[in-house]
Amino acid sequence: MQRSESQIIRPFCADCYCPLLKPSDVAKPDQVMGIRKLILSLQIHHAKLLDHFVDLNRDYNGRFFDAELGFINPVSGKFQEAFVNTDCLIEAPQEWWRDQFASTNADKKILKLRSEARPRWRALGSIYFAYHPWQRAVWQLKVANDNLPPKRP
């Protein structure tokens, strides 16, 4: 007799906690380029990205907390939950999605990060890293070398 997924008893709590990206995490264009590169690796058409990320946020089986405020409220001693602000994603013009995530613009550098785009990148990064927590630890690291043998003169 084979059991279905709902009948399996799990010996652990499946609740996950994920910190929101801090404003300092999306303060520089090269940091945003890392998030953009990860989102482009999903290979989702730019016209469908808004629905994809709003659905991911809705379906996330965990809770977010603000890394700057902390995990526990010092007054009440209880967990203080934060929510990803997806309003900035919904209000973003379609041209912004096209300019950032169209496959033709994949190699285009971000020279200046506009102030109205920072909350968008913070929301996108927070939702992406909720589903890919192992990539959060290395997304800002730069490779020291290309791991190739030295060139001979």
N, C-alpha and C positions, 0 to 999 in steps of 0.2 A: 504494500500500500504506500503510495507516494503522497506526501503532504504538500499542500499549496503554500505559497509564500505567507499568506495571512495566518496559517495554522502553526507556523514555526515560532517557538518561544525563544525570544532573544534574551540572553543573560545580561544585557547592558541597555542603557538608555540611548536611544537613537537621536536624541536632541543634540544639535550642533550649535556652537557659538562662533560667530565670525565678527571680527572688528571691521568697522567702516574705515575706508581710507581717510587719512588725515588730510587737511588742506595742504600741508607741506609736502605730501606725497604726490600732489599734482601741481606743484608750483613752478616746475621747470619744463620746457618743451621736450627735453630728452627723456624725462620720466614719463610724459604722456606718450611719447613715441613707443615706449615699451608696452604700454597698455594697448595702444593701437595695433601694434604688431601681433600681440596675443589675440585680439579680437579678430583681426584679419585672418589669422590661422584657423578660425572656425569655419571659414569659407561659406558665409551666409551673405546673401545679396544685401546690399545696403538698404534697399527699400523694406526689407523684412527684419532688420536688426532691432528696430524699436519694439515691435511686437514680441520678438524673441526675448529681449531683456526684461520687458515688463512681465511676460509669462514666467521667466525664470525667477524673478523676484516674488511673484505671487505663489509659485510652487515650492519655494525654498523650505525645506523641512528643518528649520533651525531658527535661531534668533541672532540679530545683529546687536552689537553694542558699540558705543563711541569710545575709541581708543584713548582719546584725550580726557574724557570724563572718568573713565575707569569702568571696571566690570561690576563692581558693587557700589551701591549708594552708601556713602559713609554715615548718613543720618539714620536711614531705615535699616541698613544691613541687608537689603534685598537687591536682587539683580535689576539693573536699570537697562531696559531695552531701548534701542534706537531703531529708527526706521529709515530705509533708503528713500531719499526724496526723488521720486521718479517724475515729478511735475516738470522739472527742468528738461527731462528727456522728451516728454510728451509735447512740450511747448517749443522744442527745437525745430527750426525750419527744415524741410526736406532737403534743401540745398546743403545744409550742414552735414547731414548724414551722407549725402552723395560725395561732398568734398573730402570727407574724412575716410570713408570706407569703400569707395568705389575701387575696383581692381586696377583701374588705370592710374589712380592716385596712390597706390600702395607704397611707392618709393619716394613720394614727395615728403620733404622735411617740413616740420612745423617750426617756423622761424620765430613767431611770437604767439604766445598763448593769451588769448583774449579773456578778460575777466568773466564774461558771461558763459564761457565754455568750461571753466573750472568745475562748477558743480556737476556738469554733464559727465566729465571725465571721472569725477569722484564717484558718482553713482554707477557708471559703467564698470569701473574697476572694482568697486565693492561687490557688485553682483557677480562679476566674472570670478573673482577670487573666492567667493563663497562656494562655488562649484569646483574650483581648482586650487585648493589651499596649498598644495605642494609647490605651485608656481609662484605663490606670493613671496616665498623666502628668497627667490633668486631673480625676480623680475627687474630689480634695480642693479644687479651685479653686472659688471662688464668683464669680458674675457681678457685675461692678461696677455695671452698669445693665441695664435691660431692653430697651435699644436702641429705645426709642420716642421720638418727638419730645416736647419739653417741653409740659406742660399750660399752657394759657393761662388766666389768671384771669378 
